[in-house]
């Protein structure tokens, strides 16, 4: 399955270890994750050399070409919100996950789209299990 993984880059990287664990699990399960580099500790350096227009063109193409989106939304991000809206507008199944207790925008938690699933977690393993369940249901 082609999975667009979305997470905060410039808004904060405090959940980078969680991002890495999730992306490793998705790749180990045999999925294609074109945004796997977003979990990398040097993502800021990797993205700094790319023109914003190139990032927009690349990322919107990846969103529109994916089978599903997995968004980690514990850290607010304009880009992640934009990508979620783009994916939902294109009819893609989306799961928004966040660390239990973190405040999340009501634009996400109040969205009743049947294509959107919301999930909280406390540990990376719980997140991975929830995403795997989402992916299994999305295949149906």
FIRO-622619 format. One record per residue (C-alpha): residue in three letters; y, z, x; residue number from 1. Coordinates in nm, 4 decimals, decimal comma, padded with zeros to 6 digits, m for minus. Each point is the difference from the previous one (the first is absolute). Layout:
FIRO-622619
ATOM res        Y        Z        X   n
ATOM ALA        Y        Z        X NUM
...
***
This chain:
FIRO-622619
ATOM res        Y        Z        X   n
ATOM UNK  00,0000  00,0000  00,0000   1
ATOM UNK  00,3507 m00,0800  00,1223   2
ATOM UNK  00,1995  00,3247 m00,0180   3
ATOM UNK  00,3745  00,0291  00,0486   4
ATOM UNK  00,0548  00,3484  00,1439   5
ATOM UNK  00,3543  00,1252 m00,0448   6
ATOM UNK  00,1609  00,3107  00,1497   7
ATOM UNK  00,3328  00,1275  00,1283   8
ATOM UNK  00,1173 m00,1343  00,3339   9
ATOM UNK  00,3698  00,0792  00,0420  10
ATOM UNK  00,0049  00,2791 m00,2603  11
ATOM UNK m00,2240  00,2266  00,2053  12
ATOM UNK m00,3367  00,0013  00,1760  13
ATOM UNK m00,1194  00,3563 m00,0640  14
ATOM UNK m00,3114 m00,1296 m00,1791  15
ATOM UNK m00,0969 m00,2492  00,2693  16
ATOM UNK m00,3321  00,1752  00,0670  17
ATOM UNK m00,0912 m00,0426 m00,3664  18
ATOM UNK  00,1038 m00,3669  00,0121  19
ATOM UNK m00,2227 m00,0518  00,3044  20
ATOM UNK m00,3008  00,1723 m00,1564  21
ATOM UNK  00,0305 m00,2058 m00,3186  22
ATOM UNK  00,0435 m00,3334  00,1777  23
ATOM UNK m00,2926  00,0754  00,2349  24
ATOM UNK m00,2191  00,0753 m00,3038  25
ATOM UNK  00,1059 m00,3198 m00,1800  26
ATOM UNK m00,0710 m00,2133  00,3067  27
ATOM UNK m00,3333  00,1776  00,0580  28
ATOM UNK m00,0929 m00,0815 m00,3607  29
ATOM UNK  00,0490 m00,3690  00,0818  30
ATOM UNK  00,3314 m00,0584 m00,1744  31
ATOM UNK  00,2773 m00,2235  00,1273  32
ATOM UNK  00,3231  00,1980  00,0514  33
ATOM UNK  00,2772 m00,2293  00,1278  34
ATOM UNK  00,2364  00,2974  00,0217  35
ATOM UNK m00,2349  00,2186  00,2055  36
ATOM UNK  00,2634  00,0085  00,2748  37
ATOM UNK  00,2192  00,2161 m00,2276  38
ATOM UNK m00,2256  00,2961  00,0788  39
ATOM UNK  00,0573 m00,0409  00,3734  40
ATOM UNK  00,2079  00,2496  00,1953  41
ATOM UNK  00,1991 m00,2876  00,1525  42
ATOM UNK  00,0782 m00,1778 m00,3283  43
ATOM UNK  00,3753  00,0514  00,0489  44
ATOM UNK m00,0164 m00,1885  00,3310  45
ATOM UNK m00,2196 m00,2736 m00,1505  46
ATOM UNK  00,2314 m00,0555 m00,2957  47
ATOM UNK  00,3277  00,0349  00,1958  48
ATOM UNK m00,0368 m00,3437  00,1596  49
ATOM UNK m00,0480 m00,1858 m00,3288  50
ATOM UNK  00,2955 m00,1408 m00,1933  51
ATOM UNK  00,0440  00,1649 m00,3437  52
ATOM UNK m00,0349 m00,3388 m00,1742  53
ATOM UNK m00,3321 m00,0544  00,1741  54
ATOM UNK m00,1209  00,3446 m00,1061  55
ATOM UNK  00,1013 m00,0706 m00,3601  56
ATOM UNK m00,1721 m00,3408 m00,0055  57
ATOM UNK m00,3132  00,1326  00,1702  58
ATOM UNK m00,0329  00,3139 m00,2086  59
ATOM UNK  00,0696 m00,1609 m00,3372  60
ATOM UNK m00,2586 m00,2674  00,0802  61
ATOM UNK m00,2506  00,2722  00,0901  62
ATOM UNK  00,0717  00,1893 m00,3241  63
ATOM UNK m00,0371 m00,3122 m00,2112  64
ATOM UNK m00,3180 m00,0982  00,1866  65
ATOM UNK m00,1748  00,3360 m00,0202  66
ATOM UNK m00,2702  00,1036 m00,2432  67
ATOM UNK  00,1356  00,3547 m00,0343  68
ATOM UNK  00,2717  00,2246  00,1398  69
ATOM UNK m00,0497  00,3498  00,1377  70
ATOM UNK  00,3343  00,1802  00,0352  71
ATOM UNK  00,0413  00,3399  00,1621  72
ATOM UNK  00,3238  00,1304 m00,1570  73
ATOM UNK  00,0332  00,3571  00,1325  74
ATOM UNK  00,3069 m00,1075  00,1985  75
ATOM UNK  00,2622 m00,1885 m00,2031  76
ATOM UNK  00,0548 m00,3597  00,1116  77
ATOM UNK  00,2103 m00,2809 m00,1472  78
ATOM UNK m00,2409 m00,2560  00,1412  79
ATOM UNK m00,3097  00,1626 m00,1469  80
ATOM UNK  00,1647  00,0220 m00,3425  81
ATOM UNK  00,0958 m00,3666  00,0200  82
ATOM UNK m00,3531 m00,0986  00,1002  83
ATOM UNK m00,1521  00,2025 m00,2849  84
ATOM UNK  00,2256 m00,1699 m00,2552  85
ATOM UNK m00,0780 m00,3423  00,1476  86
ATOM UNK m00,3745  00,0638 m00,0125  87
ATOM UNK  00,0082  00,1319 m00,3569  88
ATOM UNK  00,2183 m00,2938 m00,1083  89
ATOM UNK m00,2630 m00,2323  00,1448  90
ATOM UNK m00,2752  00,1785 m00,1936  91
ATOM UNK m00,1606  00,1633  00,3043  92
ATOM UNK m00,1855  00,3303 m00,0382  93
ATOM UNK  00,1960  00,2710  00,1840  94
ATOM UNK m00,0846  00,3572  00,0900  95
ATOM UNK  00,2840  00,2326  00,1012  96
ATOM UNK m00,1230  00,3043  00,1900  97
ATOM UNK  00,1915  00,3015  00,1187  98
ATOM UNK m00,0581  00,3381  00,1533  99
ATOM UNK m00,0267  00,2633 m00,2728 100
ATOM UNK  00,3269  00,1881 m00,0432 101
ATOM UNK  00,2243 m00,2794  00,1291 102
ATOM UNK  00,2700 m00,1176 m00,2422 103
ATOM UNK m00,0515 m00,3625 m00,1029 104
ATOM UNK  00,2457 m00,2278 m00,1805 105
ATOM UNK m00,0258 m00,0036 m00,3771 106
ATOM UNK  00,0198 m00,3801  00,0271 107
ATOM UNK m00,3547  00,0283  00,1310 108
ATOM UNK m00,1359  00,2989 m00,1917 109
ATOM UNK  00,1532 m00,1225 m00,3263 110
ATOM UNK m00,1357 m00,3538  00,0289 111
ATOM UNK m00,2652 m00,0603 m00,2656 112
ATOM UNK m00,1164 m00,3371  00,1306 113
ATOM UNK m00,3755 m00,0376 m00,0466 114
ATOM UNK m00,0089 m00,1506  00,3516 115
ATOM UNK  00,1341  00,3210  00,1570 116
ATOM UNK m00,2109  00,3013  00,0946 117
ATOM UNK  00,1503  00,3252  00,1255 118
ATOM UNK m00,1846  00,2438  00,2256 119
ATOM UNK  00,0841  00,3165  00,1879 120
ATOM UNK m00,1964  00,1391  00,2929 121
ATOM UNK m00,0029  00,2988  00,2322 122
ATOM UNK m00,2047 m00,1343  00,2932 123
ATOM UNK m00,0512 m00,3482  00,1462 124
ATOM UNK m00,3655  00,0069 m00,1067 125
ATOM UNK  00,1034  00,0547 m00,3631 126
ATOM UNK  00,2455 m00,2902  00,0262 127
ATOM UNK m00,2672 m00,2287  00,1444 128
ATOM UNK m00,2471  00,0929 m00,2750 129
ATOM UNK  00,2625 m00,0663 m00,2688 130
ATOM UNK  00,0917 m00,3372  00,1464 131
ATOM UNK m00,3661 m00,0989  00,0278 132
ATOM UNK m00,0489  00,0874 m00,3679 133
ATOM UNK  00,3091 m00,2062 m00,0917 134
ATOM UNK m00,1310 m00,2971  00,1984 135
ATOM UNK m00,3432  00,0210 m00,1642 136
ATOM UNK  00,1637 m00,0013 m00,3440 137
ATOM UNK  00,2353 m00,2853  00,0970 138
ATOM UNK m00,2979 m00,2250  00,0818 139
ATOM UNK m00,1241  00,0190 m00,3590 140
***
